[in-house]
């Protein structure tokens, strides 16, 4: 089960169907994601992480509140070497990234939602070379 995941049970059902567990470190997301748009953004990013992670793996969500704002990291267990660092979903290698990782539509949606909300969004290969990391940065004072 997804402890502290966004209120919608849809990500929990999706994770169960894919055999993926979701673990949350940090404050409960229910309390943190008060604005509906932010909850929708995290749900889309989580959908991507679940889609690319193999059966039996885990998606880790870590939530940090600091002076500058809120930082949410979603770490998946998808294939490494496929997230184009720094280019985001509109980079030149994006089609190859979608083909290699799958789950691309939810990542594109998450990126577009982040742009609409005016929050930071970055998708990168994990530093270990296996899996990917999505970082969402919400500056203090963001409505």
JOBEL-V40235 format. One record per backbone hydrogen bond with DSSP energy under -0.5 kcal/mol. CO is the residue of the C=O (numbers start at 1). NH is the residue of the N-H. E is the energy in kcal/mol with one decimal. If there is no record, write none. Layout:
# JOBEL-V40235
CO NH E
CO NH E
This chain:
# JOBEL-V40235
1 3 -1.0
2 5 -1.4
4 29 -1.2
9 13 -2.6
10 14 -2.6
11 15 -2.6
12 16 -2.3
13 17 -2.5
14 18 -1.8
15 19 -0.6
15 20 -2.8
16 19 -0.9
19 56 -3.0
21 59 -2.9
22 3 -0.7
23 61 -3.2
25 63 -2.6
28 32 -1.5
29 33 -2.7
32 34 -0.7
35 38 -0.6
35 39 -1.7
36 40 -2.3
37 41 -2.1
38 42 -2.4
39 43 -2.3
40 44 -2.2
41 45 -2.4
42 46 -2.7
43 47 -2.2
44 48 -1.8
45 49 -2.2
46 50 -2.6
47 51 -2.3
48 52 -1.9
49 53 -1.0
54 57 -1.8
57 21 -2.3
58 60 -0.5
59 23 -2.5
59 61 -0.5
60 62 -0.5
60 75 -2.9
61 25 -3.2
62 73 -2.7
64 66 -0.5
64 71 -2.9
66 69 -0.5
68 140 -2.1
69 66 -3.1
70 138 -3.3
71 64 -2.7
72 136 -2.9
73 62 -2.5
73 75 -0.5
74 76 -0.5
74 134 -2.5
75 60 -2.1
78 131 -0.9
82 84 -0.5
83 85 -1.0
84 87 -1.0
84 88 -0.9
87 90 -0.8
88 91 -1.5
91 94 -1.6
93 97 -1.9
94 98 -2.5
95 99 -2.2
96 100 -2.2
97 101 -2.7
98 102 -2.4
103 107 -1.0
104 108 -2.6
105 109 -2.5
106 110 -2.3
107 111 -2.3
108 112 -2.3
109 113 -2.6
110 114 -2.5
111 115 -2.2
112 116 -2.2
113 117 -2.4
114 118 -1.4
114 119 -2.1
120 137 -1.8
122 135 -2.9
124 133 -3.1
126 129 -2.1
131 126 -2.2
132 76 -2.4
133 124 -2.8
134 74 -2.5
135 122 -1.9
135 137 -0.5
136 72 -2.8
136 138 -0.5
137 120 -2.7
137 139 -0.7
138 70 -2.6
139 142 -1.8
